[in-house]
């Protein structure tokens, strides 16, 4: 139920940002709202993880859940209190019935998805997640149950991931906003594969032999990997906002996030299947380095099809 509610909010947030961001007419303003939204989100994520980790040392889990519920109630009250008119979003056609409105949105979404630059970009983005047998759960078990790392280490890795997400959001807004999306997404995909390859050395104890504690590696590289997987959404959402026809930004962004959610589920199941096939279990992690190599190799595969990421040239935009 928690994930279900969070997914609805996430889709609504992305749709609002996409629609509001479309109003930026200058090239310098394009993508700026998305970048700011990610900056504030990652800042709040880092602060929340840090405060939550510290509070767990003083309060019981029940108190923590109660505090989280109070925050959700405050968020709900704030959201209801803000008039939608202040967001200056496109107004819905009040003359249409609910069924007619849904049909209209489906028609506009179908039109947008029939555009080759949008269709193939969404296909690549979804496959860039779905093709990876993500071993997040296996690595988490290895870190906590085999290496016996404290829960505070895992919490700090989340904080580090949000901090890096904030840093990348600022860097993207300042330096890489005008860089072609194909180049940015390809670099991020390559960096993700490199971090996964680094995990192979970590599991084999290579870093430990060089005097790097397991806790330090987990904080930095686990957080880095999580940040990379999340940050890839920002440049792609900016690309979608640029390509999307006016009027269906929200529907298209909701569809993209739904596709991302499905791709993430597939990735998680592939990770479980890979670990099971290779014989990785609670008492035997001898095949884990091989699993991580396969994971990194699968992460590199989408790079061979990065040409699917399409962008319209300025001449085509003017003609349209």
N, C-alpha and C positions, 0 to 999 in steps of 0.2 A: 504493500500500500504506500509505503514511503517513496519507493522508486517510481511508482505510478504517478503520484502527485508531483514529485520533483520533475518528472519528464514533461508533464503538462506545462508546468511553470517555465521550464527551460525552452520549450518550443515557443511559448508565448513571448518570452523575452527576446529570443532570436528573431521572431517575426516582427516585433515592434522595432527593434534596432535596424533590421533590414529595411522596413518601410520608411522609418525616419531618416536613415542614412541615405536613402535614394534622393532625398530633397537637396543634398549637397550638389550644387551644379558645377562648381569649379573642380578641376583635377586635383588641386591641392587638398580640397575638402573630402574627396572620395576616400572612403574607408576610415576617416578620422573618428567617427562616432563608434564604429566597431572597436577600434583600438582603445578608445577611452573606456568603453564598457569592459573590455578585457583587463585594462589596468586596474579599474576599481574592483572588479571581481577577484583578481589574483591578490590584490592588497588585502581585501576582506578575508580571502581564503587563508593567506599566510597568518593574519592576525587571529583568526578563529582557531586554526590548528595549534598555534602557539599557546593561546589562552586556555584552550581545551586540554592540551597536554599538561599544562601546569596545574589546572584545576583538578585533574584526575588524582593528583597527589594529595589533595585535601578533602575532596568530596566523593561520595559514593556514586556509582553509575546511575542510580535512581534520581539523585539530585541533579546530575548532569542532564539526564533526559528531560526533567522538569524544566530546567533552565532553557534548554533547546526549544521546548514546546512554547514557553513564554515568548521567546524571540519570534517564533512562527506566528503567534497571535498578534504581536506588534507589527510584524511585516504585513499581515493580512489587513489590519486596521489602517495602516499607512497606504496600502495599495488601493483600498476602497475609498479612502478620503481624497485621493488625487483625481481630479476630473480628467476624463480622457481627452476633452477638448484642448487641454493644455499641451498635449503631445503633438497636436496638429497633424494627426494621421488622416489618411483618406477616409471620408465618411461612407458608411454602408448605405446601399440603396434601400430606403425604407418601404418602397413600393413593392419589393419582392418578398415573397413568402420564404420561410426557412428552406423548403425543398428547392425552390427556384434559386435561392442564393447559393446553396450547396452545388447545384448543377452548374451555375455560372462560374463558381470557383474551380470546379473540376475541369470545365472547358478551358479556362484560362491557364490552369496548371498543365493540362495536356498540350496546349499550344506552346507553352514555355519549354516543356520537356521534349517537344518535337524539334526544337532548335538544336542543330548538331553541336554547337559549342557548349550548350548547357548539358545536353544528354551525355556526351562522352566525358565531360568533366566530372559529372556526378558519378558515372560508372567508374572512372579511375579512382576517385576519392573513396568510394565505398569499398572497392577491391583492395585499396591500399591498407585498409584495416582488416577486412575479412580474410585476406590471403595469409595473414600472420597467425600461426598457432601460438597465441600469447600465453606465456608461462608465468603470469603474475602470481597466481595462487600457489603454484609450486615453489617459486622463489620466496614467497612470503613464509610458507611452511619451513623451507630450508633455513631461512634467516632466524625465525623465532624458535623452532623446535630442535634444529640440529646445531646451529651456531649459538643458540641460547641468548640472542640479543634481547635487550630490555625493550619493553613496549615504548619507552620514551625515545629510543633510537628510531623506531618506525615513525613515530609522531614527528620527530625532527626532520625526517626525510620528506614528509608531506609539506612541512613548512618550507624546506629548501626548494621543493618543486614549485610551490606557489611563488616564491621569491624569484626564481629563474623565469617563471611564466610572466611575472611583472616586468622583469628586465627585458625579456624578448619583446613584450608588447610595446614598451617604450622605444626600443631599438627599431622595431618594425614601423611604428608610426613616424619616426624621425628619419630613418635612412632607407628602408626597404619597401615603403608603401608604393612607390612607382616602379619597383622592380617587377618584371613579368612573373605572374603567379606560378608558371611552370618551373621557373628557376628556383623560386623560394620553396615550393613544395618538394621539389626533387632534392634540394640540399637538406631539408628537414628529414626526409625519408632516409637519406644516406647517413645522417648523424644518428638517427635512431638505430640503424643497423650497427654502427660502430659501437654504441653503448652496449648493445646486446652482445657483440663480440667481446667486449671488455668483461662482461659477466662470466664468460667462459674462463678467463684468467682468474677471476675472483673465486669461482667455485673450485678451481684446481689449487688454490692457495698461493698463487704466484705473488699477488700483492702483499700477502701476509709475510712472505719471505723477504720482501723489500722493506718491511717495517711499517706497512700501512695497516692500521687496525681494521678489523671487519666492520666495526661500528661506523668508522669514518667513511669507508667506501660505500656502505649502505645509505648513509645520510646523503652523500653527494650524488652518487650515480643512480640510485633508485629514484631519488627526487628528480634528477635530470631526465631520466627516461619517462617518468610520468608527465613532466612538464612538456617534453617534446611531443608526446602523443596528444596532449590537449592543445598545444599551441598551433598544431597544423590546421585546426578548425578556423582560426582567425583569418589567415590569408585566403582560405577557400571561401569563407563567408563574404569577404570583400569582393572576390571574383564573381560570386553568384549575384551579389547586389549590382555589380556593373553590367552583367549580361542580362539580367532579368528584365522582361518588359514591364512597363509601368502598370501597376494595379494588382499584380499577383506576387509581390515580393514576399509577403507573409506566408502565402500558401506554398511557394517554392521552398522557402527556408524551412518551413515545417516538414516538408517532404524530405529535404536533405538531412535534417536532424533525425527523422525517423529511419532513414536509410542507414545513417551512422550508428544508431542504436542497434539495428538488426545486424549490421556488420560486426559490431563489438561483441554481440552475443555469439555469432558464428566463430569469431576469433577465439573467444574463451573456450567454447566447446572443442575447437580444433586443438587448443593447448592441452586440454584434459585428455583428448584422444591420443595425442602424441606422447605424453608422459606415460599413459597406460600401455601404448604399443611398445615403447622402449623399455618398459619394465621399471620405471621410476616409482618407488613406493616410500612409505614412511621410514622403512629401515634400510633402503638401498637407493643411494643417489649416485651410483657409479656411472650411470648413463646420462646424468643431467648435463654434463658438458656437451655431449653429442646433440642432445635436445636443443640446447642453446645455440649451437652452430646451425642447426636446421631452422630455428626461429629467425636467426640473423639472415640466412640465405633467402628465406621466404620474404623477409622485409625488403631485400634488394630487388626482388622480382618486379614490383611496380615501376621501378626506375626504367626498365626496358620499354615501358608503354607510356612514358610521361608525355609523349607527343599527343596523347588523347586529350590533354588539358588544352582547351582552346581559349583564345582571346580575340575579340574583334579589334581590328585596326581602327585607327582614328578616321580613316577615309570611309570605312564601312559604317561607322557610327554616324558620321555626318550625312551619308546617303540615306540612312534609315530615318 
